[in-house]
Amino acid sequence: MCRESLCMVCGERLSVARCDSCRRLVCTECSMQIDPVRRVCKECLASGAWKKRKAKLLRSAARLALRILEGVNGPL
């Protein structure tokens, strides 16, 4: 088994995804599914780091949406 495919938290089990917050490879035991597509490692979940990243991504998406709307409709 390739070492690169192991969970970066426990180092023992095969990874199934990347943590949505810290981007480390994680296995099912060291992570939690937060929606149908994303997983967060238990360390980021415990520290609340994933919520900060989620808020930052939402702000960026909102800014992009405003820029797109301004380009289509002129200044808002």
Protein Blocks (a to p, Z undefined) as FASTA:
>chain_A
ZZklpcfklomaccfbdcfklopacdfklpccfbfkbccdfklmmnommmmmmmmmmmmm
mmmmmmmmmmmnopZZ
